[in-house]
Every structure is written in structure tokens, then in C-alpha cells.
Amino acid sequence: MRIKMLSPLKLAFLGDAVFELYIRKSLVSCRYNKSVGELNKEKIKFVCCEGQSNIVKKILDILTPEELNIYKRGRNAHVKQCPQKSSPLDYHRATGLESLFGYLYLAGDFERIDRIMERIQEFICQGCVDEKACVSPNTGFSVRHT
């Protein structure tokens, strides 16, 4: 499969599931004492458009030029509709993030997903998704693909 030839929306389709899986794994690891219902409420904060848009702002500085290009292709992709509760800007940023995760997953670059998730993990373990409320602690936790 020629990954670079896939449309950014197809990459986002896959990347949505990949991103959510990594978020779930992170939440279980750092919020192990929470109920499944509480974990689900936490997960929604990070996988919704606004949450993903805020996460993008926290990782842009660590993306390689190639990754930034994949993200921008996804962000700039023409989508037919945006969810009512989301701003178009947040929705486009979220689509870019999902495209990046889909691309890295198909490329088999799980190590790179782990590195990006380490940055995201800092905010997940703090319970932060709103950029104003987040302080970046060093958690030392790594999400590993097994």
C-alpha cells in the first residue's frame, strides 16, 4: 500500500481509532483507580474535536517536516460537514491530528507514535486538555505498542 497516496480523510478515518486507543491506554495507566464510566468521561475530553485541537497545539513543535506536512494535508482536507458542537477550526485541526496518527500507524512507526504520545501523556495524567489549565509535568510514562 502506498501510504502517501491515501487521501488525508482515509488516514484520519484510521487515525481516529488509533488515537482513541492510545488515549484509552494512557487513561487506564494514569487513572487506574477510576471507574470505567469515569474513564469514558475523561476520554471524551481528549478525543473530541476541541480536545484534539488543543493537543495539536502542544505537539506541533516536536513534529518533523514530513509529519507536519501530513498534519497539514489532513487539516486542509475538504470535509462535507462539521459536527454542530465543534468549531470548523477545531474540526480541521482534529482531522489533521487523526491523519498524522493514521499515517504513522500504517507506516508501522510505533516508536514515533510513542514519542508523540509521551508529550500528550504529560497532559493526560494532569487531566488537562484546556491549554490554559495545563502545566507540563515530567511523568516519565511511555505508551508502548505491544
C-alpha positions as CSV (number, residue, x, y, z in Angstrom):
1,M,0.0,0.0,0.0
2,R,1.3,3.4,-0.9
3,I,0.5,5.3,2.3
4,K,1.4,8.7,0.9
5,M,-1.1,8.2,-1.9
6,L,-4.0,7.7,0.5
7,S,-6.4,10.6,1.0
8,P,-5.9,12.5,4.2
9,L,-9.5,11.7,5.1
10,K,-8.8,7.9,4.8
11,L,-5.8,8.4,7.0
12,A,-8.0,10.3,9.5
13,F,-10.6,7.5,9.4
14,L,-7.9,5.1,10.7
15,G,-6.1,7.6,12.8
16,D,-9.3,8.4,14.8
17,A,-9.3,4.8,16.1
18,V,-5.5,4.7,16.7
19,F,-5.6,8.0,18.6
20,E,-8.5,6.9,20.8
21,L,-6.8,3.5,21.6
22,Y,-3.7,5.3,22.7
23,I,-5.7,7.8,24.8
24,R,-7.6,4.9,26.4
25,K,-4.4,3.1,27.2
26,S,-2.9,6.3,28.7
27,L,-6.0,6.9,30.9
28,V,-6.0,3.4,32.2
29,S,-2.4,3.7,33.1
30,C,-2.5,7.0,34.9
31,R,-6.1,6.8,36.2
32,Y,-6.2,3.2,37.2
33,N,-8.4,3.9,40.3
34,K,-11.3,5.4,38.3
35,S,-14.4,3.5,37.2
36,V,-15.0,2.7,33.5
37,G,-17.7,5.4,33.4
38,E,-15.3,8.0,34.8
39,L,-12.6,6.9,32.4
40,N,-15.0,7.2,29.5
41,K,-15.9,10.8,30.6
42,E,-12.2,11.6,30.7
43,K,-11.6,10.0,27.3
44,I,-14.2,12.2,25.7
45,K,-12.4,15.3,26.8
46,F,-9.3,14.2,24.8
47,V,-10.9,12.6,21.7
48,C,-13.5,15.3,20.9
49,C,-12.6,18.0,18.3
50,E,-11.8,20.7,20.8
51,G,-9.6,18.3,22.9
52,Q,-7.7,17.1,19.8
53,S,-7.3,20.7,18.6
54,N,-5.7,21.7,22.0
55,I,-3.5,18.6,21.8
56,V,-2.3,19.7,18.4
57,K,-1.1,23.0,19.8
58,K,1.0,21.1,22.3
59,I,2.8,18.8,19.8
60,L,3.4,20.9,16.7
61,D,6.9,21.9,17.9
62,I,8.0,18.3,18.0
63,L,6.7,17.2,14.6
64,T,9.2,16.5,11.8
65,P,8.7,18.4,8.5
66,E,7.2,15.2,6.9
67,E,4.8,14.8,9.9
68,L,3.9,18.5,9.7
69,N,3.1,18.0,6.0
70,I,0.8,15.0,6.8
71,Y,-0.9,17.0,9.5
72,K,-1.4,20.0,7.2
73,R,-2.8,17.8,4.4
74,G,-5.4,16.4,6.9
75,R,-6.1,19.8,8.4
76,N,-6.7,21.3,4.9
77,A,-8.8,18.4,3.6
78,H,-12.2,19.3,2.3
79,V,-14.8,17.8,4.7
80,K,-18.5,17.8,3.8
81,Q,-19.8,18.7,7.3
82,C,-18.6,19.6,10.7
83,P,-20.2,18.5,13.9
84,Q,-22.6,21.1,15.3
85,K,-20.9,21.4,18.6
86,S,-17.5,21.9,17.1
87,S,-15.9,24.9,15.5
88,P,-14.6,24.4,11.9
89,L,-11.1,25.3,13.1
90,D,-11.1,22.7,15.9
91,Y,-12.6,20.1,13.5
92,H,-9.9,20.7,10.9
93,R,-7.1,20.5,13.4
94,A,-8.5,17.3,14.8
95,T,-8.7,15.8,11.3
96,G,-5.0,16.8,10.8
97,L,-4.1,15.1,14.0
98,E,-6.0,11.9,13.1
99,S,-4.4,11.9,9.7
100,L,-1.0,12.0,11.3
101,F,-1.8,9.1,13.6
102,G,-3.3,7.1,10.7
103,Y,-0.2,7.7,8.6
104,L,2.3,6.7,11.4
105,Y,0.3,3.6,12.2
106,L,0.2,2.4,8.5
107,A,3.9,3.2,8.2
108,G,4.5,1.0,11.2
109,D,6.3,3.8,13.1
110,F,5.0,2.9,16.5
111,E,8.1,4.3,18.1
112,R,7.3,7.7,16.8
113,I,3.6,7.4,17.9
114,D,5.1,6.6,21.4
115,R,7.3,9.7,21.3
116,I,4.3,11.9,20.4
117,M,2.2,10.2,23.0
118,E,4.8,10.9,25.6
119,R,4.2,14.6,25.1
120,I,0.4,14.1,25.1
121,Q,0.7,11.8,28.2
122,E,2.0,14.7,30.2
123,F,-1.3,16.5,29.8
124,I,-3.5,13.4,30.1
125,C,-2.1,12.5,33.5
126,Q,-2.7,16.0,34.7
127,G,-6.2,15.8,33.4
128,C,-5.6,18.8,31.2
129,V,-7.0,19.4,27.8
130,D,-7.6,23.1,28.1
131,E,-4.3,24.8,27.2
132,K,-4.7,27.5,29.9
133,A,-5.0,24.9,32.7
134,C,-2.1,22.7,31.7
135,V,1.4,22.7,33.2
136,S,3.7,20.2,31.6
137,P,5.0,17.8,34.3
138,N,7.5,15.1,33.5
139,T,5.6,11.9,34.1
140,G,8.1,9.5,32.8
141,F,5.4,7.3,31.4
142,S,5.5,5.9,27.9
143,V,2.7,4.3,26.0
144,R,4.1,1.3,24.3
145,H,2.7,-0.6,21.3
146,T,2.5,-4.3,22.3
